[in-house]
Structures are given as structure tokens and as C-alpha cells.
Amino acid sequence: MQPTARQVRISAYKLVGFQALIAALMALIFFLMQGNEAAYSALQGGLIAALPNLVFAFLAFRYLTEGSADQARTSFMRGHALKILLTIGLFIGVMRQDDVVASALLTSYIVTLLAQWSAVFFFKH
């Protein structure tokens, strides 16, 4: 049985919530291991992965039930493009900060990004 549009949207938002939880967990781990600056950098790295996904989920599934197939496809493509641009912009903005711990930022980004691949095992329709 195919999931409904509402189920797809809920799953997408659950994934973003799961990513935010991973970002917070990574920040806690880095806080315990390396202190405040590493924790803040780790949180930023995780949010760089999660926030663009939130924007994508909102835009991509906007016309899933209400519009035409062309509107849905266009919305999906715009959401994907904005996700990429937002990710680049967030990285540029964060990396300009003086107190960034790059290893914490990138590790948290990668772990949070990889969380979306494992989420399929946790969130079933």
C-alpha cells in the first residue's frame, strides 16, 4: 500500500527532528570531550545538515496533494536547489567565525547527514 501525502510529510519532518536530535547529541559529546567551542561548532555542523532538509521537506511536499504533477515536480526541484544553496551559505557563514573547531563542525555535519540514511530503519509508514 502506498503511503499518503500526509504520511510522507510526517516522515520527512520526523527525519528532520531525528537529525536535530543527532546534532544535539553530537554537541553534547563534543562538549564532554573538548569543551564549549567544540560543542558549539558541532551543533552548528549538525544544524547545517538538518535545517536545509527542513526547508526541502517543506517545499518538496508542498503540492503533493493539492497541485498538478508539474507543480509537485517544480516544487521538489526548487526545494532541492534551495537546500544545496542554503547548505553552502551556512557553511560559508559558519566558517567565517574565528572560534570554529573545524573537526567538530565537519564530524557533526557528516554524522547528522548520515543519520538520514539510517532513519529508514527507525521510521516506517
N, CA, C and O atoms as a GROMACS GRO file, in nm:
protein
  500
    1MET      N    1   0.083  -0.118   0.000
    1MET     CA    2   0.000   0.000   0.000
    1MET      C    3   0.088   0.125   0.000
    1MET      O    4   0.184   0.134   0.076
    2GLN      N    5   0.055   0.218  -0.085
    2GLN     CA    6   0.130   0.343  -0.097
    2GLN      C    7   0.099   0.435   0.022
    2GLN      O    8  -0.016   0.446   0.063
    3PRO      N    9   0.203   0.501   0.076
    3PRO     CA   10   0.177   0.597   0.184
    3PRO      C   11   0.103   0.720   0.130
    3PRO      O   12   0.119   0.757   0.013
    4THR      N   13   0.024   0.780   0.215
    4THR     CA   14  -0.047   0.902   0.176
    4THR      C   15   0.050   1.020   0.178
    4THR      O   16   0.159   1.012   0.233
    5ALA      N   17   0.007   1.130   0.117
    5ALA     CA   18   0.089   1.251   0.116
    5ALA      C   19   0.117   1.299   0.259
    5ALA      O   20   0.226   1.344   0.291
    6ARG      N   21   0.017   1.287   0.343
    6ARG     CA   22   0.034   1.328   0.483
    6ARG      C   23   0.139   1.242   0.553
    6ARG      O   24   0.221   1.294   0.629
    7GLN      N   25   0.137   1.112   0.528
    7GLN     CA   26   0.235   1.022   0.588
    7GLN      C   27   0.376   1.054   0.539
    7GLN      O   28   0.472   1.049   0.616
    8VAL      N   29   0.388   1.087   0.412
    8VAL     CA   30   0.518   1.122   0.356
    8VAL      C   31   0.571   1.250   0.423
    8VAL      O   32   0.688   1.257   0.461
    9ARG      N   33   0.483   1.350   0.437
    9ARG     CA   34   0.522   1.476   0.501
    9ARG      C   35   0.564   1.452   0.646
    9ARG      O   36   0.665   1.505   0.691
   10ILE      N   37   0.487   1.374   0.718
   10ILE     CA   38   0.518   1.346   0.859
   10ILE      C   39   0.651   1.274   0.870
   10ILE      O   40   0.732   1.304   0.959
   11SER      N   41   0.675   1.179   0.781
   11SER     CA   42   0.803   1.107   0.783
   11SER      C   43   0.920   1.202   0.757
   11SER      O   44   1.025   1.190   0.820
   12ALA      N   45   0.902   1.294   0.665
   12ALA     CA   46   1.008   1.391   0.635
   12ALA      C   47   1.037   1.479   0.756
   12ALA      O   48   1.153   1.505   0.787
   13TYR      N   49   0.933   1.523   0.824
   13TYR     CA   50   0.954   1.607   0.943
   13TYR      C   51   1.011   1.527   1.059
   13TYR      O   52   1.088   1.581   1.139
   14LYS      N   53   0.975   1.400   1.070
   14LYS     CA   54   1.036   1.314   1.171
   14LYS      C   55   1.185   1.300   1.146
   14LYS      O   56   1.266   1.301   1.239
   15LEU      N   57   1.221   1.286   1.020
   15LEU     CA   58   1.362   1.275   0.984
   15LEU      C   59   1.439   1.399   1.027
   15LEU      O   60   1.548   1.389   1.083
   16VAL      N   61   1.383   1.516   1.001
   16VAL     CA   62   1.448   1.641   1.040
   16VAL      C   63   1.459   1.648   1.193
   16VAL      O   64   1.562   1.691   1.246
   17GLY      N   65   1.356   1.607   1.263
   17GLY     CA   66   1.363   1.602   1.409
   17GLY      C   67   1.471   1.507   1.458
   17GLY      O   68   1.543   1.536   1.553
   18PHE      N   69   1.480   1.392   1.392
   18PHE     CA   70   1.584   1.294   1.425
   18PHE      C   71   1.722   1.354   1.402
   18PHE      O   72   1.814   1.336   1.482
   19GLN      N   73   1.738   1.426   1.292
   19GLN     CA   74   1.866   1.491   1.264
   19GLN      C   75   1.898   1.598   1.369
   19GLN      O   76   2.013   1.611   1.410
   20ALA      N   77   1.798   1.674   1.412
   20ALA     CA   78   1.820   1.775   1.515
   20ALA      C   79   1.864   1.708   1.646
   20ALA      O   80   1.950   1.759   1.718
   21LEU      N   81   1.804   1.595   1.676
   21LEU     CA   82   1.842   1.519   1.795
   21LEU      C   83   1.987   1.471   1.784
   21LEU      O   84   2.063   1.479   1.881
   22ILE      N   85   2.026   1.422   1.669
   22ILE     CA   86   2.164   1.380   1.647
   22ILE      C   87   2.259   1.498   1.661
   22ILE      O   88   2.366   1.485   1.720
   23ALA      N   89   2.221   1.614   1.608
   23ALA     CA   90   2.304   1.734   1.619
   23ALA      C   91   2.324   1.771   1.766
   23ALA      O   92   2.436   1.804   1.807
   24ALA      N   93   2.218   1.766   1.844
   24ALA     CA   94   2.228   1.797   1.987
   24ALA      C   95   2.315   1.694   2.060
   24ALA      O   96   2.395   1.729   2.147
   25LEU      N   97   2.300   1.569   2.024
   25LEU     CA   98   2.381   1.463   2.084
   25LEU      C   99   2.529   1.481   2.050
   25LEU      O  100   2.616   1.463   2.136
   26MET      N  101   2.557   1.517   1.926
   26MET     CA  102   2.696   1.542   1.886
   26MET      C  103   2.754   1.661   1.963
   26MET      O  104   2.870   1.659   2.003
   27ALA      N  105   2.673   1.764   1.982
   27ALA     CA  106   2.718   1.881   2.060
   27ALA      C  107   2.751   1.840   2.203
   27ALA      O  108   2.851   1.884   2.259
   28LEU      N  109   2.668   1.755   2.262
   28LEU     CA  110   2.693   1.708   2.398
   28LEU      C  111   2.822   1.626   2.404
   28LEU      O  112   2.902   1.644   2.496
   29ILE      N  113   2.842   1.539   2.309
   29ILE     CA  114   2.964   1.458   2.306
   29ILE      C  115   3.087   1.547   2.294
   29ILE      O  116   3.186   1.527   2.366
   30PHE      N  117   3.082   1.643   2.204
   30PHE     CA  118   3.198   1.732   2.189
   30PHE      C  119   3.217   1.823   2.310
   30PHE      O  120   3.330   1.858   2.343
   31PHE      N  121   3.108   1.860   2.376
   31PHE     CA  122   3.120   1.938   2.499
   31PHE      C  123   3.195   1.859   2.605
   31PHE      O  124   3.285   1.911   2.671
   32LEU      N  125   3.158   1.733   2.620
   32LEU     CA  126   3.222   1.648   2.721
   32LEU      C  127   3.368   1.617   2.687
   32LEU      O  128   3.451   1.601   2.776
   33MET      N  129   3.397   1.609   2.558
   33MET     CA  130   3.533   1.574   2.516
   33MET      C  131   3.626   1.695   2.501
   33MET      O  132   3.743   1.688   2.537
   34GLN      N  133   3.573   1.806   2.449
   34GLN     CA  134   3.661   1.917   2.413
   34GLN      C  135   3.617   2.055   2.462
   34GLN      O  136   3.693   2.150   2.449
   35GLY      N  137   3.498   2.068   2.517
   35GLY     CA  138   3.458   2.196   2.572
   35GLY      C  139   3.358   2.273   2.487
   35GLY      O  140   3.302   2.222   2.390
   36ASN      N  141   3.336   2.399   2.528
   36ASN     CA  142   3.231   2.484   2.470
   36ASN      C  143   3.247   2.512   2.321
   36ASN      O  144   3.152   2.496   2.246
   37GLU      N  145   3.365   2.553   2.279
   37GLU     CA  146   3.384   2.590   2.138
   37GLU      C  147   3.359   2.471   2.045
   37GLU      O  148   3.296   2.486   1.940
   38ALA      N  149   3.407   2.354   2.083
   38ALA     CA  150   3.386   2.234   2.001
   38ALA      C  151   3.237   2.196   2.000
   38ALA      O  152   3.184   2.155   1.898
   39ALA      N  153   3.172   2.211   2.116
   39ALA     CA  154   3.030   2.177   2.124
   39ALA      C  155   2.948   2.270   2.035
   39ALA      O  156   2.858   2.224   1.964
   40TYR      N  157   2.978   2.398   2.039
   40TYR     CA  158   2.904   2.494   1.956
   40TYR      C  159   2.929   2.468   1.807
   40TYR      O  160   2.838   2.476   1.726
   41SER      N  161   3.052   2.436   1.774
   41SER     CA  162   3.085   2.404   1.635
   41SER      C  163   3.012   2.277   1.591
   41SER      O  164   2.962   2.270   1.479
   42ALA      N  165   3.006   2.178   1.678
   42ALA     CA  166   2.936   2.054   1.646
   42ALA      C  167   2.787   2.079   1.628
   42ALA      O  168   2.725   2.024   1.537
   43LEU      N  169   2.730   2.162   1.712
   43LEU     CA  170   2.588   2.195   1.698
   43LEU      C  171   2.564   2.265   1.565
   43LEU      O  172   2.468   2.234   1.494
   44GLN      N  173   2.650   2.359   1.532
   44GLN     CA  174   2.636   2.428   1.403
   44GLN      C  175   2.649   2.331   1.286
   44GLN      O  176   2.573   2.340   1.190
   45GLY      N  177   2.742   2.238   1.294
   45GLY     CA  178   2.759   2.140   1.187
   45GLY      C  179   2.635   2.054   1.169
   45GLY      O  180   2.593   2.027   1.056
   46GLY      N  181   2.577   2.012   1.280
   46GLY     CA  182   2.456   1.932   1.273
   46GLY      C  183   2.339   2.010   1.216
   46GLY      O  184   2.260   1.958   1.138
   47LEU      N  185   2.329   2.136   1.256
   47LEU     CA  186   2.219   2.218   1.205
   47LEU      C  187   2.237   2.254   1.058
   47LEU      O  188   2.140   2.275   0.986
   48ILE      N  189   2.364   2.260   1.012
   48ILE     CA  190   2.387   2.282   0.869
   48ILE      C  191   2.331   2.165   0.788
   48ILE      O  192   2.289   2.183   0.674
   49ALA      N  193   2.330   2.047   0.846
   49ALA     CA  194   2.272   1.931   0.778
   49ALA      C  195   2.120   1.929   0.792
   49ALA      O  196   2.049   1.895   0.696
   50ALA      N  197   2.068   1.965   0.909
   50ALA     CA  198   1.925   1.949   0.938
   50ALA      C  199   1.838   2.062   0.881
   50ALA      O  200   1.732   2.035   0.824
   51LEU      N  201   1.880   2.186   0.895
   51LEU     CA  202   1.796   2.299   0.852
   51LEU      C  203   1.765   2.299   0.702
   51LEU      O  204   1.650   2.320   0.664
   52PRO      N  205   1.864   2.276   0.616
   52PRO     CA  206   1.829   2.268   0.473
   52PRO      C  207   1.732   2.154   0.442
   52PRO      O  208   1.651   2.165   0.351
   53ASN      N  209   1.741   2.046   0.517
   53ASN     CA  210   1.645   1.936   0.498
   53ASN      C  211   1.504   1.978   0.539
   53ASN      O  212   1.406   1.935   0.478
   54LEU      N  213   1.493   2.060   0.641
   54LEU     CA  214   1.362   2.111   0.682
   54LEU      C  215   1.302   2.197   0.571
   54LEU      O  216   1.185   2.183   0.538
   55VAL      N  217   1.383   2.286   0.515
   55VAL     CA  218   1.337   2.371   0.405
   55VAL      C  219   1.297   2.284   0.285
   55VAL      O  220   1.194   2.308   0.222
   56PHE      N  221   1.380   2.185   0.255
   56PHE     CA  222   1.350   2.095   0.144
   56PHE      C  223   1.218   2.022   0.168
   56PHE      O  224   1.134   2.016   0.078
   57ALA      N  225   1.199   1.968   0.288
   57ALA     CA  226   1.077   1.893   0.318
   57ALA      C  227   0.954   1.982   0.301
   57ALA      O  228   0.852   1.939   0.247
   58PHE      N  229   0.964   2.105   0.348
   58PHE     CA  230   0.851   2.197   0.336
   58PHE      C  231   0.819   2.225   0.190
   58PHE      O  232   0.703   2.218   0.149
   59LEU      N  233   0.921   2.257   0.111
   59LEU     CA  234   0.899   2.294  -0.028
   59LEU      C  235   0.868   2.173  -0.117
   59LEU      O  236   0.781   2.181  -0.204
   60ALA      N  237   0.938   2.063  -0.096
   60ALA     CA  238   0.924   1.948  -0.184
   60ALA      C  239   0.786   1.885  -0.177
   60ALA      O  240   0.734   1.836  -0.277
   61PHE      N  241   0.727   1.885  -0.059
   61PHE     CA  242   0.599   1.817  -0.042
   61PHE      C  243   0.482   1.914  -0.034
   61PHE      O  244   0.372   1.877   0.006
   62ARG      N  245   0.506   2.035  -0.073
   62ARG     CA  246   0.405   2.141  -0.066
   62ARG      C  247   0.284   2.113  -0.154
   62ARG      O  248   0.170   2.130  -0.111
   63TYR      N  249   0.307   2.070  -0.276
   63TYR     CA  250   0.198   2.047  -0.371
   63TYR      C  251   0.172   1.898  -0.395
   63TYR      O  252   0.118   1.860  -0.499
   64LEU      N  253   0.210   1.816  -0.301
   64LEU     CA  254   0.199   1.672  -0.321
   64LEU      C  255   0.055   1.628  -0.345
   64LEU      O  256   0.031   1.536  -0.423
   65THR      N  257  -0.040   1.692  -0.279
   65THR     CA  258  -0.180   1.650  -0.296
   65THR      C  259  -0.265   1.757  -0.363
   65THR      O  260  -0.366   1.725  -0.425
   66GLU      N  261  -0.225   1.882  -0.352
   66GLU     CA  262  -0.312   1.991  -0.395
   66GLU      C  263  -0.289   2.036  -0.539
   66GLU      O  264  -0.381   2.089  -0.602
   67GLY      N  265  -0.170   2.017  -0.592
   67GLY     CA  266  -0.138   2.071  -0.723
   67GLY      C  267  -0.125   1.964  -0.828
   67GLY      O  268  -0.153   1.846  -0.806
   68SER      N  269  -0.082   2.009  -0.942
   68SER     CA  270  -0.060   1.917  -1.052
   68SER      C  271   0.075   1.848  -1.035
   68SER      O  272   0.154   1.883  -0.948
   69ALA      N  273   0.099   1.750  -1.120
   69ALA     CA  274   0.227   1.680  -1.117
   69ALA      C  275   0.340   1.776  -1.151
   69ALA      O  276   0.450   1.765  -1.096
   70ASP      N  277   0.315   1.869  -1.242
   70ASP     CA  278   0.418   1.968  -1.278
   70ASP      C  279   0.451   2.059  -1.161
   70ASP      O  280   0.568   2.091  -1.138
   71GLN      N  281   0.348   2.101  -1.085
   71GLN     CA  282   0.373   2.185  -0.967
   71GLN      C  283   0.454   2.108  -0.864
   71GLN      O  284   0.546   2.162  -0.803
   72ALA      N  285   0.420   1.982  -0.844
   72ALA     CA  286   0.491   1.899  -0.746
   72ALA      C  287   0.637   1.882  -0.787
   72ALA      O  288   0.727   1.893  -0.704
   73ARG      N  289   0.661   1.854  -0.915
   73ARG     CA  290   0.797   1.836  -0.964
   73ARG      C  291   0.877   1.965  -0.952
   73ARG      O  292   0.992   1.964  -0.908
   74THR      N  293   0.817   2.076  -0.991
   74THR     CA  294   0.884   2.205  -0.982
   74THR      C  295   0.916   2.239  -0.836
   74THR      O  296   1.025   2.287  -0.806
   75SER      N  297   0.822   2.215  -0.748
   75SER     CA  298   0.843   2.242  -0.606
   75SER      C  299   0.955   2.155  -0.550
   75SER      O  300   1.037   2.202  -0.471
   76PHE      N  301   0.959   2.030  -0.591
   76PHE     CA  302   1.063   1.938  -0.549
   76PHE      C  303   1.201   1.987  -0.596
   76PHE      O  304   1.296   1.988  -0.519
   77MET      N  305   1.209   2.027  -0.722
   77MET     CA  306   1.336   2.074  -0.777
   77MET      C  307   1.382   2.204  -0.711
   77MET      O  308   1.500   2.220  -0.682
   78ARG      N  309   1.290   2.295  -0.687
   78ARG     CA  310   1.324   2.421  -0.618
   78ARG      C  311   1.370   2.393  -0.476
   78ARG      O  312   1.466   2.454  -0.428
   79GLY      N  313   1.302   2.303  -0.410
   79GLY     CA  314   1.340   2.266  -0.274
   79GLY      C  315   1.480   2.209  -0.270
   79GLY      O  316   1.558   2.240  -0.180
   80HIS      N  317   1.511   2.124  -0.367
   80HIS     CA  318   1.644   2.063  -0.372
   80HIS      C  319   1.752   2.169  -0.401
   80HIS      O  320   1.857   2.168  -0.338
   81ALA      N  321   1.725   2.257  -0.495
   81ALA     CA  322   1.821   2.363  -0.527
   81ALA      C  323   1.843   2.455  -0.407
   81ALA      O  324   1.957   2.492  -0.376
   82LEU      N  325   1.734   2.492  -0.340
   82LEU     CA  326   1.747   2.579  -0.223
   82LEU      C  327   1.822   2.508  -0.110
   82LEU      O  328   1.898   2.571  -0.037
   83LYS      N  329   1.800   2.378  -0.096
   83LYS     CA  330   1.871   2.300   0.006
   83LYS      C  331   2.022   2.307  -0.018
   83LYS      O  332   2.098   2.327   0.077
   84ILE      N  333   2.064   2.291  -0.141
   84ILE     CA  334   2.206   2.296  -0.174
   84ILE      C  335   2.263   2.436  -0.149
   84ILE      O  336   2.369   2.451  -0.089
   85LEU      N  337   2.192   2.539  -0.196
   85LEU     CA  338   2.239   2.676  -0.178
   85LEU      C  339   2.243   2.715  -0.030
   85LEU      O  340   2.336   2.782   0.014
   86LEU      N  341   2.143   2.673   0.045
   86LEU     CA  342   2.139   2.702   0.188
   86LEU      C  343   2.254   2.632   0.261
   86LEU      O  344   2.316   2.691   0.350
   87THR      N  345   2.283   2.509   0.224
   87THR     CA  346   2.395   2.437   0.285
   87THR      C  347   2.526   2.510   0.258
   87THR      O  348   2.606   2.528   0.350
   88ILE      N  349   2.548   2.551   0.136
   88ILE     CA  350   2.670   2.625   0.101
   88ILE      C  351   2.677   2.756   0.179
   88ILE      O  352   2.781   2.789   0.236
   89GLY      N  353   2.567   2.829   0.181
   89GLY     CA  354   2.564   2.957   0.252
   89GLY      C  355   2.589   2.941   0.401
   89GLY      O  356   2.661   3.021   0.461
   90LEU      N  357   2.530   2.840   0.460
   90LEU     CA  358   2.552   2.816   0.604
   90LEU      C  359   2.697   2.779   0.632
   90LEU      O  360   2.756   2.826   0.729
   91PHE      N  361   2.755   2.695   0.548
   91PHE     CA  362   2.896   2.661   0.566
   91PHE      C  363   2.985   2.785   0.556
   91PHE      O  364   3.075   2.804   0.637
   92ILE      N  365   2.959   2.868   0.457
   92ILE     CA  366   3.039   2.990   0.441
   92ILE      C  367   3.025   3.080   0.563
   92ILE      O  368   3.124   3.131   0.615
   93GLY      N  369   2.902   3.099   0.609
   93GLY     CA  370   2.878   3.183   0.725
   93GLY      C  371   2.946   3.131   0.852
   93GLY      O  372   3.005   3.208   0.927
   94VAL      N  373   2.937   3.003   0.874
   94VAL     CA  374   2.996   2.944   0.995
   94VAL      C  375   3.148   2.942   0.987
   94VAL      O  376   3.216   2.970   1.086
   95MET      N  377   3.202   2.910   0.872
   95MET     CA  378   3.348   2.900   0.861
   95MET      C  379   3.416   3.038   0.871
   95MET      O  380   3.538   3.044   0.891
   96ARG      N  381   3.341   3.144   0.859
   96ARG     CA  382   3.398   3.279   0.875
   96ARG      C  383   3.419   3.315   1.022
   96ARG      O  384   3.488   3.411   1.054
   97GLN      N  385   3.359   3.239   1.111
   97GLN     CA  386   3.374   3.266   1.254
   97GLN      C  387   3.515   3.231   1.299
   97GLN      O  388   3.576   3.137   1.248
   98ASP      N  389   3.566   3.307   1.395
   98ASP     CA  390   3.703   3.287   1.442
   98ASP      C  391   3.720   3.163   1.529
   98ASP      O  392   3.825   3.098   1.524
   99ASP      N  393   3.620   3.130   1.607
   99ASP     CA  394   3.636   3.024   1.706
   99ASP      C  395   3.578   2.888   1.663
   99ASP      O  396   3.542   2.807   1.747
  100VAL      N  397   3.570   2.864   1.534
  100VAL     CA  398   3.515   2.739   1.484
  100VAL      C  399   3.618   2.627   1.501
  100VAL      O  400   3.735   2.643   1.467
  101VAL      N  401   3.570   2.515   1.553
  101VAL     CA  402   3.652   2.395   1.561
  101VAL      C  403   3.610   2.310   1.441
  101VAL      O  404   3.509   2.240   1.445
  102ALA      N  405   3.690   2.318   1.336
  102ALA     CA  406   3.652   2.256   1.208
  102ALA      C  407   3.628   2.107   1.219
  102ALA      O  408   3.537   2.054   1.155
  103SER      N  409   3.707   2.037   1.297
  103SER     CA  410   3.689   1.892   1.310
  103SER      C  411   3.554   1.859   1.372
  103SER      O  412   3.487   1.765   1.329
  104ALA      N  413   3.512   1.935   1.472
  104ALA     CA  414   3.383   1.912   1.536
  104ALA      C  415   3.269   1.947   1.440
  104ALA      O  416   3.170   1.875   1.432
  105LEU      N  417   3.284   2.058   1.369
  105LEU     CA  418   3.183   2.102   1.274
  105LEU      C  419   3.162   1.996   1.166
  105LEU      O  420   3.048   1.956   1.140
  106LEU      N  421   3.268   1.952   1.103
  106LEU     CA  422   3.257   1.857   0.993
  106LEU      C  423   3.213   1.719   1.039
  106LEU      O  424   3.134   1.653   0.972
  107THR      N  425   3.263   1.675   1.154
  107THR     CA  426   3.222   1.545   1.207
  107THR      C  427   3.074   1.543   1.236
  107THR      O  428   3.004   1.449   1.198
  108SER      N  429   3.025   1.645   1.301
  108SER     CA  430   2.883   1.653   1.333
  108SER      C  431   2.798   1.665   1.207
  108SER      O  432   2.692   1.605   1.198
  109TYR      N  433   2.845   1.743   1.111
  109TYR     CA  434   2.773   1.755   0.984
  109TYR      C  435   2.759   1.619   0.918
  109TYR      O  436   2.649   1.580   0.877
  110ILE      N  437   2.868   1.546   0.908
  110ILE     CA  438   2.867   1.417   0.840
  110ILE      C  439   2.780   1.316   0.915
  110ILE      O  440   2.701   1.245   0.853
  111VAL      N  441   2.794   1.310   1.047
  111VAL     CA  442   2.713   1.215   1.125
  111VAL      C  443   2.564   1.248   1.114
  111VAL      O  444   2.482   1.159   1.098
  112THR      N  445   2.532   1.376   1.122
  112THR     CA  446   2.391   1.418   1.110
  112THR      C  447   2.339   1.390   0.970
  112THR      O  448   2.224   1.347   0.955
  113LEU      N  449   2.419   1.413   0.869
  113LEU     CA  450   2.378   1.383   0.732
  113LEU      C  451   2.359   1.234   0.712
  113LEU      O  452   2.263   1.192   0.647
  114LEU      N  453   2.448   1.153   0.766
  114LEU     CA  454   2.436   1.008   0.754
  114LEU      C  455   2.315   0.953   0.830
  114LEU      O  456   2.266   0.845   0.799
  115ALA      N  457   2.268   1.028   0.927
  115ALA     CA  458   2.151   0.985   1.004
  115ALA      C  459   2.029   0.969   0.914
  115ALA      O  460   1.942   0.887   0.943
  116GLN      N  461   2.022   1.046   0.806
  116GLN     CA  462   1.906   1.033   0.718
  116GLN      C  463   1.907   0.899   0.645
  116GLN      O  464   1.801   0.849   0.607
  117TRP      N  465   2.023   0.841   0.626
  117TRP     CA  466   2.030   0.710   0.561
  117TRP      C  467   1.985   0.600   0.655
  117TRP      O  468   1.927   0.501   0.611
  118SER      N  469   2.012   0.616   0.784
  118SER     CA  470   1.973   0.513   0.880
  118SER      C  471   1.830   0.531   0.928
  118SER      O  472   1.772   0.439   0.986
  119ALA      N  473   1.773   0.646   0.906
  119ALA     CA  474   1.639   0.675   0.955
  119ALA      C  475   1.533   0.582   0.896
  119ALA      O  476   1.429   0.559   0.957
  120VAL      N  477   1.559   0.528   0.779
  120VAL     CA  478   1.464   0.438   0.716
  120VAL      C  479   1.435   0.316   0.805
  120VAL      O  480   1.328   0.257   0.797
  121PHE      N  481   1.532   0.280   0.888
  121PHE     CA  482   1.513   0.166   0.978
  121PHE      C  483   1.428   0.203   1.100
  121PHE      O  484   1.369   0.115   1.163
  122PHE      N  485   1.422   0.332   1.132
  122PHE     CA  486   1.350   0.377   1.250
  122PHE      C  487   1.209   0.427   1.221
  122PHE      O  488   1.120   0.413   1.304
  123PHE      N  489   1.190   0.484   1.105
  123PHE     CA  490   1.062   0.545   1.071
  123PHE      C  491   0.997   0.472   0.955
  123PHE      O  492   1.034   0.491   0.839
  124LYS      N  493   0.904   0.390   0.988
  124LYS     CA  494   0.827   0.321   0.883
  124LYS      C  495   0.689   0.381   0.880
  124LYS      O  496   0.638   0.426   0.983
  125HIS      N  497   0.626   0.381   0.762
  125HIS     CA  498   0.493   0.443   0.747
  125HIS      C  499   0.389   0.368   0.824
  125HIS      O  500   0.272   0.405   0.823
   0.00000   0.00000   0.00000
